[in-house]
Amino acid sequence: MDKTDKRNFCVILAGGRGRRLWPCSRNLYPKQFIDFFGTGRTQLQETYDRFAKLLPKENIYICTCKEYLAQAQEQLPEIPERNILVEPVHRNTAPSVAWANMRILRENPDANIIITPSDQMVLHEDSFVESLESGIGYVSENDVLLVMGVKPTRPEPGYGYIQLGDLSCKSDVYKVKSFTEKPERDFAKMFMESGEFYWNTGIFISNGQHLRRNFEMQFPEVLRNLEVEKPNYTYEEEMEYVAQRYSLYPNLSIDYAILEHSDDVFVMKCDFGWADMGTWHAIYEAMSKVENDNVVINSEVVMDDCHDNVIKLPKGKLGVFNGLDGYIVAEEGNVLMICKKGDSSSLVRKYVSEVQIRYGDDFV
């Protein structure tokens, strides 16, 4: 695939609050804007770097919320202002994808569009590029929504699962039979053992016209009226329209609004060392371990008789631990959290809600 092909675009979704990684991910500075692992690049920057190898940089768009605009501009100054779609209020991913798709089709009616989260780990960059190139080629010739799937390596309840249906005309592409979001551990184990289910990476590709038709069929109220009311609208009119109407749109994910209801969703089998870094448990499973299966994330520690923990401390802090077994220890700013690891994402969300009710937003 030609990297300079002007038909290929990417939309990076970077508006989430990342509460399952609290307290390190906070309302004012969520996980996508953090250099979580001490690499010198934030998760958003690493996602941008990954796609800049694949397509023209000017064809990369960012969707975020107004309170994160400054962080996005600071971290990616090379992104033109017009390429940052700023949601006036949080409305999940379906409205933002619809808006991005509309904007891109005005620029290039023949666009192929990759939609991706901003908080993922990819270990094998070359394999990643090969998979995405293959996927772009497939959607440019077929009117489908193509999801990137990865074979499960463990029963992970924090991930989404895709059940494979019939094989398509391409050897590694299958019709999607069903989606299951964050199953109980027993079901996740059954899914993995069956061999019929792949992890949903959250990355999908479509040609823009076909994605638009899906919105018109499944979710017609999102932004379509702008084109009806003002077919030759200006950039300023578009932004004014969004500011006035965006809060009226349903708070729905792109998965629920489109992918789970469309008849033409396919999945491509991929293998590029993928992990969703959205929960403490997923981070523990994905990261390399030090002695006694502990994960220490860019932190200074002394550990004695400690097993199966994940530790994340601020720079300049030293942690000394004895006899700790199966815990998360995470400190950021004015919050220290110590809790059993297990399937921690629901617990962390519970703690965030309780803290917000009892103490307000200062600790969230």
Residue pairs with C-beta under 8 A, 6 or more apart in sequence:
1 8
1 54
1 133
1 136
1 137
3 53
3 54
3 55
3 56
4 56
5 55
5 56
6 56
6 59
6 108
7 108
7 110
7 111
7 112
7 140
8 54
8 55
8 56
8 59
8 111
8 112
8 114
8 136
9 55
9 59
9 60
9 61
9 104
9 108
9 111
9 112
9 113
9 114
9 208
10 51
10 54
10 55
10 59
10 60
10 61
10 113
10 114
10 115
10 116
11 61
11 62
11 63
11 97
11 100
11 101
11 104
11 113
11 114
11 115
11 116
12 44
12 47
12 48
12 51
12 60
12 61
12 62
12 63
12 116
12 117
12 118
13 63
13 93
13 96
13 97
13 115
13 116
13 117
13 118
14 32
14 33
14 44
14 62
14 63
14 64
14 68
14 72
14 118
15 63
15 64
15 65
15 68
15 87
15 90
15 93
15 96
16 30
16 31
16 32
16 119
17 25
17 27
17 30
17 90
18 25
18 30
18 31
18 32
18 119
18 278
19 25
19 348
19 349
19 352
20 158
20 278
20 279
20 280
20 345
20 348
20 349
21 31
21 277
21 278
21 279
21 280
21 283
21 348
22 335
22 337
22 348
22 351
22 352
22 364
23 330
23 331
23 332
23 333
23 335
23 336
23 337
23 363
24 31
24 34
24 36
24 312
24 330
24 332
25 31
25 34
26 332
26 333
26 364
27 361
27 364
28 67
29 71
30 68
31 43
31 119
31 277
31 278
32 42
32 43
32 44
32 47
32 118
32 119
33 42
33 43
33 44
33 68
33 71
33 72
33 75
34 42
34 43
35 41
35 42
36 42
36 43
36 277
36 297
36 298
36 312
37 297
37 298
38 297
38 298
39 46
41 49
42 75
43 118
43 119
43 120
43 277
44 62
44 72
44 75
44 76
44 118
45 75
45 76
47 116
47 117
47 118
47 119
47 120
48 60
48 76
48 79
50 122
50 125
50 128
51 60
51 114
51 116
52 60
53 125
53 129
54 129
54 132
54 133
55 114
57 78
58 80
58 83
60 79
60 83
61 83
61 84
61 85
61 100
61 103
61 104
62 72
62 76
62 79
62 83
62 84
62 85
63 85
63 87
63 93
63 96
63 97
63 99
63 100
64 72
64 84
64 85
64 86
64 87
65 86
65 87
65 89
65 90
66 86
66 87
66 88
69 84
69 86
72 79
72 84
73 79
73 81
73 84
82 235
85 96
85 99
85 100
85 103
87 95
87 96
87 246
88 242
88 243
88 246
88 247
89 246
89 247
90 251
91 246
91 247
91 249
91 250
91 251
91 252
92 251
92 252
92 253
92 254
93 252
93 253
93 254
93 255
94 219
94 222
94 249
94 250
94 252
94 253
94 254
94 256
94 257
94 258
95 222
95 223
95 246
95 249
95 250
95 252
97 115
97 211
97 254
97 258
98 215
98 219
98 222
98 223
99 222
99 223
99 242
100 113
100 115
101 113
101 208
101 211
101 212
101 215
102 212
102 223
102 226
102 227
103 238
104 111
104 113
104 208
105 111
105 208
105 209
105 212
108 208
109 208
109 209
110 207
110 208
110 209
111 207
111 208
112 136
112 139
112 140
112 205
112 206
112 207
112 208
113 205
113 206
113 207
113 208
113 211
114 132
114 135
114 136
114 203
114 204
114 205
115 203
115 204
115 205
115 206
115 254
116 202
116 203
117 202
117 203
117 276
119 276
119 277
119 278
120 201
120 202
120 203
120 274
120 275
120 276
120 277
121 273
121 274
121 275
121 276
121 277
121 286
122 128
122 272
122 273
122 274
123 272
123 273
123 274
124 271
124 272
124 273
125 272
127 270
127 271
127 272
127 273
128 270
128 272
131 148
131 268
131 270
131 271
131 272
132 148
132 203
132 205
134 172
134 268
135 146
135 148
135 205
135 268
136 205
138 144
138 146
138 170
138 173
138 205
138 268
139 146
139 205
139 206
139 207
139 210
140 207
143 207
143 210
143 213
143 264
144 206
144 210
144 264
144 265
144 266
145 204
145 205
145 206
145 210
145 211
145 214
145 258
145 259
145 262
145 264
145 265
145 266
146 173
146 204
146 205
146 206
146 265
146 266
146 267
146 268
147 162
147 176
147 200
147 201
147 203
147 204
147 259
147 265
147 266
147 267
147 268
148 201
148 203
148 204
148 205
148 267
148 268
148 270
149 162
149 164
149 198
149 199
149 200
149 201
149 267
149 268
149 269
149 270
150 198
150 199
150 201
150 270
150 271
150 272
150 274
151 198
151 199
151 269
151 271
152 159
152 161
152 188
152 191
152 192
152 197
152 198
152 199
154 192
154 285
155 185
155 188
155 189
155 191
155 192
156 188
156 199
156 281
156 282
156 285
157 182
157 183
157 184
157 185
157 188
157 343
158 182
158 276
158 278
158 279
158 281
158 282
158 343
158 345
159 182
159 188
159 199
159 200
159 276
159 282
160 179
160 180
160 181
160 182
160 199
160 200
160 202
160 255
161 179
161 180
161 181
161 183
161 188
161 191
161 197
161 198
161 199
161 200
162 176
162 178
162 179
162 197
162 198
162 199
162 200
162 267
163 176
163 177
163 178
163 179
163 180
163 191
163 196
163 197
164 174
164 175
164 176
164 177
164 196
164 197
164 198
164 267
165 174
165 175
165 176
165 177
166 174
166 175
167 173
167 174
167 175
168 174
168 175
168 266
170 268
172 268
172 269
173 266
173 267
173 268
173 269
174 266
174 267
174 269
175 265
175 266
176 259
176 265
176 266
176 267
177 196
179 200
179 255
179 259
179 260
180 187
180 191
180 197
181 255
183 191
185 343
191 197
198 267
198 269
199 274
199 276
200 255
201 270
201 274
201 276
202 276
204 259
206 214
210 264
211 258
214 258
214 262
214 264
215 222
215 224
215 258
216 224
217 262
218 257
218 258
218 261
218 262
219 250
219 252
219 257
219 258
221 249
221 250
222 249
223 242
223 245
223 249
225 245
226 233
226 238
226 241
227 233
230 237
230 241
233 241
250 257
259 265
275 282
275 285
275 286
276 282
277 283
277 286
278 345
279 344
279 345
279 348
280 310
280 328
280 330
280 341
280 344
280 345
280 348
281 341
281 342
281 343
281 344
281 345
283 295
283 297
283 310
284 295
284 310
284 341
287 295
287 297
287 310
288 295
289 295
290 296
291 303
292 303
292 306
292 307
292 308
293 307
293 308
294 303
294 306
294 307
294 308
294 309
294 310
294 311
295 309
295 310
295 311
296 303
296 311
297 310
297 311
297 312
298 312
298 315
299 311
299 312
299 313
299 317
299 319
300 313
300 317
300 318
300 319
301 311
301 313
301 318
301 319
301 320
301 321
302 318
302 319
302 320
302 321
303 309
303 320
303 321
303 322
303 324
304 321
304 322
304 323
305 322
305 323
306 321
306 322
306 323
306 324
306 325
307 324
307 325
307 326
308 325
308 326
308 341
309 321
309 324
309 325
309 326
309 327
309 328
309 329
309 341
310 327
310 328
310 329
310 330
310 341
311 319
311 321
311 329
311 330
312 329
312 330
312 331
312 332
313 319
313 329
313 330
313 331
314 331
314 332
314 333
317 331
319 329
321 329
326 340
326 341
326 342
327 338
327 339
327 340
327 341
328 337
328 338
328 339
328 340
328 341
328 344
329 336
329 337
329 338
330 336
330 337
331 337
334 362
334 363
335 355
335 363
337 348
337 351
339 347
339 348
339 351
340 347
352 364
355 363
355 364
356 363
356 364
